[in-house]
Amino acid sequence: MYKWFLAWRYLHTKMIAFFGIASVMLCVAMVLVVLSVMGGFLDTVRNRSRGLHSEIVMNSHSMQGFPYYDEFSQYLAKKLPDVIRATTPVLSTYGLYRDPAYQQTGPTQVLGIQLDDYVKVNSFGDGLHYQKYFPGTTHLGPQQMPVAGMAMDHTLTLPPDLEEANMRWRKSETDQSLIDRFESAPFEITSPEFPVFAVKGERQFATRVGLPGYVGPERNGIIMGCDIINIRRPDGNFDRTIARGANIVLTLMPLGPTGNPTGEPAAKLHLRYADDSRTGIYDIDRMMVYVDFDLLQSVLGMDSRQLVDGNFTKPRANQLLIDLDDGVDMDVAKDQIALAWIDFQENEIPLDLDSSEQMSLYKVQVLTWEDMQRDFIQAVEKEKVLVTILFSLISLVAVVLVGCIFYMIVEKKTKDIGILKAVGASGRGIAGLFIAYAAAVGVFGSILGLAVGCAFVWNINDIQDWLAWLNPNLRVWSPDIYSFDKIPETVKQADAAWVGVIAIISSMIGSLIPAYAAAKVWPVKALRYE
């Protein structure tokens, strides 16, 4: 009992102990911040990667795609009814987009999707801007440009179907501040395609004085990456620059089954901006656009077409996304689908395929979403381990500092040690006293370090904004460099727990040499010295 009593007495009466507590606190806070930020990176990569794909992806690794995707979807539904929930094909190509209103042109990656099915196999629908505030109104089919009516008192009224959809959102939305922001933002007037252009809160429409409605020819819709058409503000939100339904021109190059250009001229698609998508990954949001699957398949020449001999080619897709039922193990399902694909090729596909079709089928791989992003995920995992090791090595200074502090305490407490031994304390008991003292330093330092580290992580984006307010050059985080919208700010309980435990153990290790020296003190020499 005397060990803990003296450890507590030394702790709050000797100021030198507070240097040890401070060193442990700073090291714990530093390691916790690094673990939380880097772990947040990794979790964000995983979550965003999972949201981009389905659980299982059949990938062709070629721009000409592979045939029989629809037949295989039906085959899977019959063969693995308890495993497969939904499937949807995807086309992928590259092109040029142009915004005629602002004379803006740029390269883009184009995905052809069946929107209703695509949002069922991943989290794409969660990042659609207009779909959030006007649920059920975003689609890729033919559509006109919605025009808001503005009364003389500047009251903005949308077409009835949009007003009804927005009312549904209001009734379901529980965040009153979001509704207030939607309503209270002032109008900004400009003129891209119409005489008046209105921005109010989170909605932006071409506007005219008079009744609301729809104008212009019907054109298929296009969903744009949010960083393609909007201007990102330092706070991560956007200044919206074009009206919903504005004209977007997409230029594409058709490819034949062999992957070569078909010889047809480049196709120009006149589309309407239906929505914008925010995945939270900058490299995707600044490059990706989404159009209707059937439209893109036809333009690229990847639909079924008649040959000179009267036969028809099989339609092709670049990917087949497969969503699994709840509780199905992803790796087990991957193996089952891979075997089903082999069986399907052997028993359901004609043997007289030409070489290009055979090669396209041969190149198809069955992958999980983790396989699709494995290189990126592993790079972040290795970076997390490396940075954690580096900062842990730096934190060894706390062990050395605790050792130095306790060695000084042992030197100053020689008389106390001699008295304790003279009244019967053992060498092991004296060593235990200083180890308990170090444990107390570690406990208090860990508690304070965890508190400081958590507070820093939870407010890290506000701290960066404050530094940038002091000097713009102090902004160390940029979404166009680090891909994500903001710095991760989540602390895992497991990380905090083991960092604290290791700090306490390290403090005790740092006291071993001084504790051993104290245990070897001879009481006669100690008292004679005093």
BAPA-962641 format. One record per residue (C-alpha): residue in three letters; x, y, z. Coordinates in nm, 2 decimals, decimal comma. Layout:
<rs>
(r 'ALA' (X Y Z));
...
</rs>
This chain:
<rs>
(r 'MET' (0,00 0,00 0,00));
(r 'TYR' (0,29 0,24 0,08));
(r 'LYS' (0,40 0,22 -0,29));
(r 'TRP' (0,08 0,38 -0,42));
(r 'PHE' (0,06 0,63 -0,13));
(r 'LEU' (0,41 0,76 -0,20));
(r 'ALA' (0,36 0,75 -0,58));
(r 'TRP' (0,05 0,97 -0,54));
(r 'ARG' (0,24 1,20 -0,29));
(r 'TYR' (0,54 1,24 -0,53));
(r 'LEU' (0,30 1,30 -0,82));
(r 'HIS' (0,13 1,61 -0,69));
(r 'THR' (0,41 1,75 -0,48));
(r 'LYS' (0,70 1,73 -0,72));
(r 'MET' (0,67 1,97 -1,01));
(r 'ILE' (0,93 1,78 -1,22));
(r 'ALA' (0,67 1,50 -1,26));
(r 'PHE' (0,45 1,74 -1,46));
(r 'PHE' (0,72 1,75 -1,73));
(r 'GLY' (0,68 1,38 -1,77));
(r 'ILE' (0,30 1,41 -1,78));
(r 'ALA' (0,33 1,69 -2,05));
(r 'SER' (0,57 1,48 -2,26));
(r 'VAL' (0,33 1,18 -2,25));
(r 'MET' (0,03 1,40 -2,32));
(r 'LEU' (0,19 1,55 -2,63));
(r 'CYS' (0,31 1,22 -2,77));
(r 'VAL' (-0,03 1,05 -2,71));
(r 'ALA' (-0,21 1,35 -2,88));
(r 'MET' (0,03 1,34 -3,17));
(r 'VAL' (0,00 0,97 -3,24));
(r 'LEU' (-0,38 0,98 -3,19));
(r 'VAL' (-0,42 1,26 -3,44));
(r 'VAL' (-0,20 1,08 -3,70));
(r 'LEU' (-0,39 0,75 -3,65));
(r 'SER' (-0,73 0,92 -3,67));
(r 'VAL' (-0,65 1,12 -3,98));
(r 'MET' (-0,48 0,84 -4,17));
(r 'GLY' (-0,74 0,59 -4,05));
(r 'GLY' (-1,01 0,83 -4,17));
(r 'PHE' (-0,84 0,85 -4,51));
(r 'LEU' (-0,85 0,47 -4,53));
(r 'ASP' (-1,21 0,45 -4,42));
(r 'THR' (-1,31 0,72 -4,66));
(r 'VAL' (-1,13 0,55 -4,95));
(r 'ARG' (-1,31 0,22 -4,86));
(r 'ASN' (-1,65 0,38 -4,82));
(r 'ARG' (-1,63 0,59 -5,13));
(r 'SER' (-1,49 0,30 -5,33));
(r 'ARG' (-1,78 0,09 -5,22));
(r 'GLY' (-2,02 0,36 -5,31));
(r 'LEU' (-1,88 0,38 -5,67));
(r 'HIS' (-1,93 0,01 -5,75));
(r 'SER' (-2,16 -0,28 -5,66));
(r 'GLU' (-2,02 -0,55 -5,43));
(r 'ILE' (-1,93 -0,76 -5,74));
(r 'VAL' (-1,82 -0,62 -6,07));
(r 'MET' (-1,77 -0,81 -6,40));
(r 'ASN' (-1,52 -0,60 -6,58));
(r 'SER' (-1,41 -0,64 -6,94));
(r 'HIS' (-1,09 -0,42 -6,91));
(r 'SER' (-1,15 -0,31 -7,27));
(r 'MET' (-1,34 -0,02 -7,43));
(r 'GLN' (-1,51 -0,25 -7,68));
(r 'GLY' (-1,69 -0,43 -7,39));
(r 'PHE' (-1,82 -0,79 -7,39));
(r 'PRO' (-2,15 -0,94 -7,52));
(r 'TYR' (-2,40 -1,17 -7,35));
(r 'TYR' (-2,42 -0,95 -7,04));
(r 'ASP' (-2,80 -0,95 -7,04));
(r 'GLU' (-2,82 -1,33 -7,09));
(r 'PHE' (-2,58 -1,39 -6,81));
(r 'SER' (-2,78 -1,16 -6,58));
(r 'GLN' (-3,09 -1,38 -6,64));
(r 'TYR' (-2,87 -1,69 -6,60));
(r 'LEU' (-2,74 -1,57 -6,26));
(r 'ALA' (-3,10 -1,49 -6,14));
(r 'LYS' (-3,20 -1,85 -6,20));
(r 'LYS' (-2,87 -2,02 -6,08));
(r 'LEU' (-2,81 -1,81 -5,77));
(r 'PRO' (-3,15 -1,68 -5,66));
(r 'ASP' (-3,05 -1,66 -5,29));
(r 'VAL' (-2,73 -1,47 -5,37));
(r 'ILE' (-2,81 -1,21 -5,63));
(r 'ARG' (-3,03 -0,92 -5,55));
(r 'ALA' (-2,99 -0,70 -5,86));
(r 'THR' (-2,77 -0,66 -6,17));
(r 'THR' (-2,72 -0,36 -6,41));
(r 'PRO' (-2,49 -0,31 -6,71));
(r 'VAL' (-2,25 -0,01 -6,75));
(r 'LEU' (-2,08 0,14 -7,05));
(r 'SER' (-1,76 0,34 -7,02));
(r 'THR' (-1,59 0,57 -7,28));
(r 'TYR' (-1,42 0,90 -7,31));
(r 'GLY' (-1,53 1,22 -7,48));
(r 'LEU' (-1,55 1,60 -7,48));
(r 'TYR' (-1,82 1,80 -7,32));
(r 'ARG' (-1,92 2,16 -7,41));
(r 'ASP' (-2,13 2,41 -7,23));
(r 'PRO' (-2,25 2,65 -7,51));
(r 'ALA' (-2,37 2,91 -7,26));
(r 'TYR' (-2,03 2,97 -7,11));
(r 'GLN' (-1,82 2,85 -7,41));
(r 'GLN' (-1,65 2,59 -7,18));
(r 'THR' (-1,50 2,27 -7,33));
(r 'GLY' (-1,32 1,99 -7,16));
(r 'PRO' (-1,23 1,62 -7,16));
(r 'THR' (-1,45 1,38 -6,97));
(r 'GLN' (-1,51 1,01 -6,89));
(r 'VAL' (-1,86 0,90 -6,98));
(r 'LEU' (-2,06 0,63 -6,81));
(r 'GLY' (-2,38 0,49 -6,96));
(r 'ILE' (-2,61 0,37 -6,69));
(r 'GLN' (-2,97 0,26 -6,63));
(r 'LEU' (-3,03 0,51 -6,35));
(r 'ASP' (-3,32 0,34 -6,18));
(r 'ASP' (-3,11 0,02 -6,14));
(r 'TYR' (-2,78 0,19 -6,09));
(r 'VAL' (-2,88 0,36 -5,77));
(r 'LYS' (-2,99 0,02 -5,63));
(r 'VAL' (-2,65 -0,14 -5,65));
(r 'ASN' (-2,44 0,15 -5,50));
(r 'SER' (-2,47 0,49 -5,32));
(r 'PHE' (-2,47 0,70 -5,64));
(r 'GLY' (-2,82 0,84 -5,57));
(r 'ASP' (-2,71 0,98 -5,23));
(r 'GLY' (-2,49 1,24 -5,41));
(r 'LEU' (-2,74 1,37 -5,66));
(r 'HIS' (-2,80 1,74 -5,59));
(r 'TYR' (-3,15 1,80 -5,74));
(r 'GLN' (-3,27 1,45 -5,65));
(r 'LYS' (-3,22 1,55 -5,28));
(r 'TYR' (-3,43 1,87 -5,29));
(r 'PHE' (-3,67 1,76 -5,56));
(r 'PRO' (-3,70 1,38 -5,51));
(r 'GLY' (-3,81 1,17 -5,80));
(r 'THR' (-3,74 1,44 -6,07));
(r 'THR' (-3,39 1,34 -6,18));
(r 'HIS' (-3,39 1,11 -6,49));
(r 'LEU' (-3,19 1,06 -6,80));
(r 'GLY' (-3,48 1,04 -7,05));
(r 'PRO' (-3,60 1,31 -7,28));
(r 'GLN' (-3,68 1,63 -7,10));
(r 'GLN' (-3,73 2,00 -7,15));
(r 'MET' (-3,57 2,29 -6,96));
(r 'PRO' (-3,77 2,39 -6,65));
(r 'VAL' (-3,84 2,76 -6,62));
(r 'ALA' (-3,94 2,93 -6,30));
(r 'GLY' (-4,20 3,20 -6,31));
(r 'MET' (-4,12 3,52 -6,13));
(r 'ALA' (-4,39 3,76 -6,01));
(r 'MET' (-4,34 4,13 -6,00));
(r 'ASP' (-4,26 4,11 -5,63));
(r 'HIS' (-3,98 3,87 -5,71));
(r 'THR' (-4,16 3,57 -5,58));
(r 'LEU' (-4,02 3,26 -5,75));
(r 'THR' (-4,25 2,97 -5,85));
(r 'LEU' (-4,14 2,65 -6,01));
(r 'PRO' (-4,34 2,42 -6,24));
(r 'PRO' (-4,61 2,23 -6,04));
(r 'ASP' (-4,43 1,89 -6,04));
(r 'LEU' (-4,11 2,04 -5,90));
(r 'GLU' (-4,30 2,24 -5,64));
(r 'GLU' (-4,48 1,92 -5,53));
(r 'ALA' (-4,15 1,72 -5,52));
(r 'ASN' (-3,99 2,00 -5,31));
(r 'MET' (-4,28 1,99 -5,07));
(r 'ARG' (-4,22 1,62 -5,02));
(r 'TRP' (-3,86 1,69 -4,93));
(r 'ARG' (-3,97 1,96 -4,68));
(r 'LYS' (-4,20 1,72 -4,51));
(r 'SER' (-3,93 1,45 -4,48));
(r 'GLU' (-3,64 1,69 -4,39));
(r 'THR' (-3,57 1,71 -4,01));
(r 'ASP' (-3,30 1,97 -4,03));
(r 'GLN' (-3,48 2,31 -4,01));
(r 'SER' (-3,15 2,50 -4,08));
(r 'LEU' (-3,12 2,33 -4,41));
(r 'ILE' (-3,48 2,43 -4,51));
(r 'ASP' (-3,41 2,78 -4,39));
(r 'ARG' (-3,10 2,80 -4,60));
(r 'PHE' (-3,29 2,67 -4,90));
(r 'GLU' (-3,55 2,95 -4,86));
(r 'SER' (-3,35 3,25 -4,74));
(r 'ALA' (-3,07 3,29 -5,00));
(r 'PRO' (-3,11 3,60 -5,21));
(r 'PHE' (-3,16 3,61 -5,59));
(r 'GLU' (-2,86 3,65 -5,81));
(r 'ILE' (-2,94 3,77 -6,16));
(r 'THR' (-2,74 3,68 -6,47));
(r 'SER' (-2,82 3,57 -6,83));
(r 'PRO' (-2,68 3,25 -6,98));
(r 'GLU' (-2,96 3,13 -7,21));
(r 'PHE' (-3,26 3,33 -7,09));
(r 'PRO' (-3,31 3,70 -7,00));
(r 'VAL' (-3,32 3,63 -6,63));
(r 'PHE' (-3,14 3,36 -6,43));
(r 'ALA' (-3,23 3,30 -6,06));
(r 'VAL' (-3,05 3,14 -5,78));
(r 'LYS' (-3,24 3,09 -5,45));
(r 'GLY' (-3,09 2,88 -5,18));
(r 'GLU' (-3,01 2,54 -5,32));
(r 'ARG' (-3,21 2,57 -5,65));
(r 'GLN' (-3,10 2,73 -5,97));
(r 'PHE' (-3,33 2,77 -6,27));
(r 'ALA' (-3,37 2,98 -6,58));
(r 'THR' (-3,65 3,23 -6,49));
(r 'ARG' (-3,89 3,45 -6,67));
(r 'VAL' (-4,15 3,70 -6,56));
(r 'GLY' (-4,48 3,52 -6,58));
(r 'LEU' (-4,60 3,16 -6,53));
(r 'PRO' (-4,35 2,87 -6,47));
(r 'GLY' (-4,33 2,59 -6,72));
(r 'TYR' (-4,10 2,40 -6,96));
(r 'VAL' (-3,93 2,53 -7,27));
(r 'GLY' (-3,72 2,41 -7,56));
(r 'PRO' (-3,70 2,08 -7,75));
(r 'GLU' (-3,69 1,75 -7,55));
(r 'ARG' (-3,34 1,62 -7,51));
(r 'ASN' (-3,20 1,33 -7,31));
(r 'GLY' (-3,06 1,42 -6,97));
(r 'ILE' (-2,70 1,42 -6,85));
(r 'ILE' (-2,57 1,40 -6,49));
(r 'MET' (-2,25 1,60 -6,45));
(r 'GLY' (-1,97 1,56 -6,19));
(r 'CYS' (-2,02 1,85 -5,95));
(r 'ASP' (-1,66 1,98 -6,00));
(r 'ILE' (-1,70 2,00 -6,38));
(r 'ILE' (-1,97 2,27 -6,39));
(r 'ASN' (-1,96 2,43 -6,04));
(r 'ILE' (-1,71 2,65 -5,87));
(r 'ARG' (-1,60 2,50 -5,53));
(r 'ARG' (-1,57 2,75 -5,25));
(r 'PRO' (-1,31 2,71 -4,97));
(r 'ASP' (-1,58 2,58 -4,73));
(r 'GLY' (-1,64 2,28 -4,97));
(r 'ASN' (-1,97 2,40 -5,10));
(r 'PHE' (-2,03 2,52 -5,45));
(r 'ASP' (-2,13 2,83 -5,65));
(r 'ARG' (-2,37 2,69 -5,91));
(r 'THR' (-2,31 2,84 -6,25));
(r 'ILE' (-2,57 2,69 -6,49));
(r 'ALA' (-2,94 2,64 -6,47));
(r 'ARG' (-3,10 2,30 -6,45));
(r 'GLY' (-3,20 2,19 -6,80));
(r 'ALA' (-2,92 2,39 -6,97));
(r 'ASN' (-2,78 2,25 -7,30));
(r 'ILE' (-2,47 2,04 -7,28));
(r 'VAL' (-2,30 1,90 -7,59));
(r 'LEU' (-2,12 1,57 -7,56));
(r 'THR' (-1,88 1,45 -7,84));
(r 'LEU' (-1,81 1,08 -7,87));
(r 'MET' (-1,62 0,84 -8,10));
(r 'PRO' (-1,80 0,51 -8,19));
(r 'LEU' (-1,59 0,19 -8,16));
(r 'GLY' (-1,64 -0,14 -8,33));
(r 'PRO' (-1,63 -0,49 -8,17));
(r 'THR' (-1,25 -0,50 -8,22));
(r 'GLY' (-1,20 -0,18 -8,04));
(r 'ASN' (-1,12 0,02 -8,36));
(r 'PRO' (-1,32 0,33 -8,47));
(r 'THR' (-1,61 0,23 -8,69));
(r 'GLY' (-1,53 0,49 -8,95));
(r 'GLU' (-1,84 0,69 -8,87));
(r 'PRO' (-1,79 1,06 -8,78));
(r 'ALA' (-1,77 1,16 -8,42));
(r 'ALA' (-2,12 1,18 -8,27));
(r 'LYS' (-2,24 1,50 -8,11));
(r 'LEU' (-2,52 1,46 -7,85));
(r 'HIS' (-2,72 1,76 -7,74));
(r 'LEU' (-2,83 1,68 -7,39));
(r 'ARG' (-2,99 1,86 -7,09));
(r 'TYR' (-2,82 1,91 -6,76));
(r 'ALA' (-3,05 1,70 -6,54));
(r 'ASP' (-2,84 1,69 -6,21));
(r 'ASP' (-2,49 1,68 -6,08));
(r 'SER' (-2,33 1,41 -5,88));
(r 'ARG' (-2,10 1,45 -5,58));
(r 'THR' (-1,92 1,13 -5,48));
(r 'GLY' (-1,67 1,32 -5,26));
(r 'ILE' (-1,37 1,20 -5,46));
(r 'TYR' (-1,24 1,50 -5,65));
(r 'ASP' (-1,08 1,30 -5,93));
(r 'ILE' (-1,41 1,15 -6,02));
(r 'ASP' (-1,63 1,46 -5,96));
(r 'ARG' (-1,41 1,66 -6,20));
(r 'MET' (-1,41 1,41 -6,49));
(r 'MET' (-1,72 1,19 -6,48));
(r 'VAL' (-2,06 1,24 -6,66));
(r 'TYR' (-2,35 1,00 -6,68));
(r 'VAL' (-2,59 0,94 -6,96));
(r 'ASP' (-2,86 0,69 -7,05));
(r 'PHE' (-2,73 0,34 -7,12));
(r 'ASP' (-2,94 0,27 -7,43));
(r 'LEU' (-2,85 0,61 -7,58));
(r 'LEU' (-2,48 0,57 -7,53));
(r 'GLN' (-2,48 0,21 -7,65));
(r 'SER' (-2,65 0,32 -7,97));
(r 'VAL' (-2,41 0,61 -8,03));
(r 'LEU' (-2,10 0,39 -7,97));
(r 'GLY' (-2,22 0,12 -8,20));
(r 'MET' (-2,23 -0,13 -7,92));
(r 'ASP' (-2,60 -0,22 -7,96));
(r 'SER' (-2,73 -0,50 -8,17));
(r 'ARG' (-2,66 -0,43 -8,54));
(r 'GLN' (-2,73 -0,62 -8,86));
(r 'LEU' (-2,43 -0,76 -9,05));
(r 'VAL' (-2,39 -0,79 -9,42));
(r 'ASP' (-2,47 -1,17 -9,40));
(r 'GLY' (-2,81 -1,09 -9,23));
(r 'ASN' (-2,70 -1,19 -8,88));
(r 'PHE' (-2,70 -0,95 -8,59));
(r 'THR' (-2,42 -0,86 -8,35));
(r 'LYS' (-2,47 -0,90 -7,98));
(r 'PRO' (-2,50 -0,58 -7,77));
(r 'ARG' (-2,20 -0,51 -7,55));
(r 'ALA' (-2,13 -0,36 -7,21));
(r 'ASN' (-1,81 -0,27 -7,03));
(r 'GLN' (-1,92 -0,38 -6,69));
(r 'LEU' (-2,19 -0,58 -6,52));
(r 'LEU' (-2,26 -0,46 -6,16));
(r 'ILE' (-2,39 -0,73 -5,93));
(r 'ASP' (-2,55 -0,65 -5,59));
(r 'LEU' (-2,58 -0,93 -5,33));
(r 'ASP' (-2,85 -1,02 -5,08));
(r 'ASP' (-2,80 -0,92 -4,72));
(r 'GLY' (-2,57 -1,16 -4,53));
(r 'VAL' (-2,40 -1,31 -4,84));
(r 'ASP' (-2,03 -1,33 -4,80));
(r 'MET' (-1,87 -1,12 -5,08));
(r 'ASP' (-1,57 -1,34 -5,14));
(r 'VAL' (-1,78 -1,66 -5,15));
(r 'ALA' (-2,02 -1,50 -5,39));
(r 'LYS' (-1,73 -1,39 -5,61));
(r 'ASP' (-1,62 -1,75 -5,65));
(r 'GLN' (-1,97 -1,87 -5,72));
(r 'ILE' (-2,03 -1,61 -5,99));
(r 'ALA' (-1,69 -1,68 -6,15));
(r 'LEU' (-1,78 -2,05 -6,17));
(r 'ALA' (-2,12 -1,96 -6,31));
(r 'TRP' (-1,95 -1,74 -6,57));
(r 'ILE' (-1,73 -2,04 -6,68));
(r 'ASP' (-2,03 -2,27 -6,69));
(r 'PHE' (-2,23 -2,01 -6,88));
(r 'GLN' (-1,96 -1,98 -7,15));
(r 'GLU' (-1,94 -2,35 -7,19));
(r 'ASN' (-2,31 -2,43 -7,21));
(r 'GLU' (-2,50 -2,12 -7,31));
(r 'ILE' (-2,28 -1,94 -7,57));
(r 'PRO' (-2,26 -2,07 -7,93));
(r 'LEU' (-1,92 -2,22 -8,02));
(r 'ASP' (-1,90 -2,04 -8,36));
(r 'LEU' (-1,81 -1,70 -8,22));
(r 'ASP' (-1,56 -1,49 -8,41));
(r 'SER' (-1,22 -1,43 -8,26));
(r 'SER' (-1,30 -1,07 -8,14));
(r 'GLU' (-1,60 -1,19 -7,94));
(r 'GLN' (-1,41 -1,49 -7,79));
(r 'MET' (-1,13 -1,25 -7,69));
(r 'SER' (-1,37 -1,01 -7,53));
(r 'LEU' (-1,53 -1,29 -7,32));
(r 'TYR' (-1,19 -1,42 -7,22));
(r 'LYS' (-1,09 -1,08 -7,08));
(r 'VAL' (-1,39 -1,05 -6,85));
(r 'GLN' (-1,29 -1,08 -6,48));
(r 'VAL' (-1,51 -1,12 -6,18));
(r 'LEU' (-1,39 -0,88 -5,91));
(r 'THR' (-1,51 -0,74 -5,57));
(r 'TRP' (-1,53 -0,37 -5,52));
(r 'GLU' (-1,21 -0,41 -5,31));
(r 'ASP' (-1,03 -0,57 -5,60));
(r 'MET' (-1,13 -0,28 -5,82));
(r 'GLN' (-0,96 -0,03 -5,58));
(r 'ARG' (-0,70 -0,26 -5,43));
(r 'ASP' (-0,39 -0,06 -5,55));
(r 'PHE' (-0,53 0,26 -5,41));
(r 'ILE' (-0,65 0,10 -5,08));
(r 'GLN' (-0,31 -0,08 -5,03));
(r 'ALA' (-0,12 0,25 -5,10));
(r 'VAL' (-0,32 0,43 -4,83));
(r 'GLU' (-0,28 0,13 -4,59));
(r 'LYS' (0,10 0,13 -4,63));
(r 'GLU' (0,11 0,51 -4,59));
(r 'LYS' (-0,09 0,48 -4,27));
(r 'VAL' (0,15 0,22 -4,13));
(r 'LEU' (0,46 0,42 -4,24));
(r 'VAL' (0,34 0,75 -4,09));
(r 'THR' (0,23 0,58 -3,77));
(r 'ILE' (0,57 0,41 -3,73));
(r 'LEU' (0,75 0,74 -3,79));
(r 'PHE' (0,55 0,93 -3,53));
(r 'SER' (0,57 0,64 -3,28));
(r 'LEU' (0,95 0,65 -3,31));
(r 'ILE' (0,94 1,02 -3,25));
(r 'SER' (0,72 0,95 -2,94));
(r 'LEU' (1,00 0,74 -2,79));
(r 'VAL' (1,14 1,07 -2,67));
(r 'ALA' (0,87 1,04 -2,40));
(r 'VAL' (1,02 0,71 -2,28));
(r 'VAL' (1,36 0,87 -2,26));
(r 'LEU' (1,23 1,18 -2,09));
(r 'VAL' (1,05 0,98 -1,83));
(r 'GLY' (1,36 0,78 -1,77));
(r 'CYS' (1,57 1,09 -1,72));
(r 'ILE' (1,31 1,25 -1,49));
(r 'PHE' (1,29 0,94 -1,27));
(r 'TYR' (1,66 0,90 -1,26));
(r 'MET' (1,68 1,26 -1,12));
(r 'ILE' (1,41 1,18 -0,87));
(r 'VAL' (1,60 0,87 -0,75));
(r 'GLU' (1,91 1,08 -0,71));
(r 'LYS' (1,72 1,33 -0,50));
(r 'LYS' (1,53 1,07 -0,30));
(r 'THR' (1,83 0,87 -0,18));
(r 'LYS' (1,75 0,95 0,18));
(r 'ASP' (1,39 0,85 0,15));
(r 'ILE' (1,49 0,52 -0,02));
(r 'GLY' (1,74 0,45 0,27));
(r 'ILE' (1,47 0,52 0,53));
(r 'LEU' (1,22 0,29 0,36));
(r 'LYS' (1,48 0,01 0,33));
(r 'ALA' (1,58 0,06 0,69));
(r 'VAL' (1,23 0,01 0,81));
(r 'GLY' (1,19 -0,31 0,61));
(r 'ALA' (1,10 -0,22 0,25));
(r 'SER' (1,24 -0,47 0,00));
(r 'GLY' (1,43 -0,38 -0,31));
(r 'ARG' (1,14 -0,51 -0,52));
(r 'GLY' (0,91 -0,29 -0,32));
(r 'ILE' (1,12 0,02 -0,39));
(r 'ALA' (1,14 -0,07 -0,76));
(r 'GLY' (0,76 -0,11 -0,76));
(r 'LEU' (0,72 0,23 -0,60));
(r 'PHE' (0,89 0,41 -0,89));
(r 'ILE' (0,72 0,19 -1,15));
(r 'ALA' (0,38 0,28 -0,99));
(r 'TYR' (0,49 0,64 -0,99));
(r 'ALA' (0,56 0,61 -1,37));
(r 'ALA' (0,23 0,44 -1,42));
(r 'ALA' (0,05 0,73 -1,26));
(r 'VAL' (0,24 0,97 -1,48));
(r 'GLY' (0,14 0,76 -1,78));
(r 'VAL' (-0,23 0,75 -1,68));
(r 'PHE' (-0,26 1,12 -1,63));
(r 'GLY' (-0,06 1,20 -1,94));
(r 'SER' (-0,27 0,96 -2,15));
(r 'ILE' (-0,59 1,10 -2,02));
(r 'LEU' (-0,49 1,46 -2,11));
(r 'GLY' (-0,33 1,35 -2,44));
(r 'LEU' (-0,65 1,17 -2,55));
(r 'ALA' (-0,86 1,47 -2,46));
(r 'VAL' (-0,63 1,70 -2,65));
(r 'GLY' (-0,60 1,47 -2,95));
(r 'CYS' (-0,98 1,41 -2,97));
(r 'ALA' (-1,05 1,78 -2,95));
(r 'PHE' (-0,79 1,85 -3,22));
(r 'VAL' (-0,93 1,59 -3,46));
(r 'TRP' (-1,29 1,68 -3,40));
(r 'ASN' (-1,21 2,04 -3,49));
(r 'ILE' (-0,93 1,99 -3,74));
(r 'ASN' (-1,12 2,14 -4,03));
(r 'ASP' (-1,22 2,45 -3,83));
(r 'ILE' (-0,86 2,48 -3,72));
(r 'GLN' (-0,75 2,47 -4,08));
(r 'ASP' (-1,01 2,73 -4,18));
(r 'TRP' (-0,89 2,96 -3,90));
(r 'LEU' (-0,52 2,92 -4,01));
(r 'ALA' (-0,63 3,00 -4,37));
(r 'TRP' (-0,81 3,30 -4,24));
(r 'LEU' (-0,49 3,42 -4,08));
(r 'ASN' (-0,29 3,35 -4,40));
(r 'PRO' (-0,42 3,17 -4,71));
(r 'ASN' (-0,08 3,00 -4,75));
(r 'LEU' (-0,14 2,81 -4,42));
(r 'ARG' (-0,42 2,61 -4,58));
(r 'VAL' (-0,26 2,27 -4,60));
(r 'TRP' (-0,57 2,08 -4,73));
(r 'SER' (-0,70 2,11 -5,08));
(r 'PRO' (-0,96 1,87 -5,23));
(r 'ASP' (-0,80 1,88 -5,57));
(r 'ILE' (-0,48 1,74 -5,42));
(r 'TYR' (-0,61 1,50 -5,16));
(r 'SER' (-0,92 1,39 -5,35));
(r 'PHE' (-1,16 1,43 -5,06));
(r 'ASP' (-1,38 1,72 -4,96));
(r 'LYS' (-1,24 1,76 -4,61));
(r 'ILE' (-1,00 1,62 -4,36));
(r 'PRO' (-1,13 1,31 -4,18));
(r 'GLU' (-1,24 1,40 -3,82));
(r 'THR' (-1,34 1,07 -3,66));
(r 'VAL' (-1,16 0,91 -3,36));
(r 'LYS' (-1,20 0,54 -3,32));
(r 'GLN' (-1,24 0,42 -2,97));
(r 'ALA' (-1,01 0,12 -3,03));
(r 'ASP' (-0,73 0,35 -3,15));
(r 'ALA' (-0,77 0,58 -2,85));
(r 'ALA' (-0,77 0,28 -2,61));
(r 'TRP' (-0,46 0,11 -2,73));
(r 'VAL' (-0,27 0,44 -2,77));
(r 'GLY' (-0,35 0,52 -2,41));
(r 'VAL' (-0,25 0,17 -2,29));
(r 'ILE' (0,08 0,18 -2,49));
(r 'ALA' (0,16 0,52 -2,34));
(r 'ILE' (0,12 0,39 -1,99));
(r 'ILE' (0,33 0,08 -2,06));
(r 'SER' (0,60 0,30 -2,22));
(r 'SER' (0,61 0,53 -1,92));
(r 'MET' (0,66 0,22 -1,70));
(r 'ILE' (0,93 0,09 -1,93));
(r 'GLY' (1,11 0,43 -1,91));
(r 'SER' (1,12 0,40 -1,53));
(r 'LEU' (1,28 0,05 -1,52));
(r 'ILE' (1,64 0,17 -1,51));
(r 'PRO' (1,58 0,43 -1,24));
(r 'ALA' (1,37 0,18 -1,05));
(r 'TYR' (1,65 -0,08 -1,07));
(r 'ALA' (1,90 0,18 -0,95));
(r 'ALA' (1,67 0,26 -0,65));
(r 'ALA' (1,63 -0,10 -0,56));
(r 'LYS' (2,00 -0,15 -0,54));
(r 'VAL' (2,06 0,14 -0,30));
(r 'TRP' (2,21 0,03 0,03));
(r 'PRO' (2,03 0,19 0,33));
(r 'VAL' (2,36 0,24 0,53));
(r 'LYS' (2,53 0,42 0,24));
(r 'ALA' (2,22 0,62 0,17));
(r 'LEU' (2,18 0,75 0,53));
(r 'ARG' (2,55 0,80 0,57));
(r 'TYR' (2,55 1,01 0,25));
(r 'GLU' (2,27 1,22 0,38));
</rs>
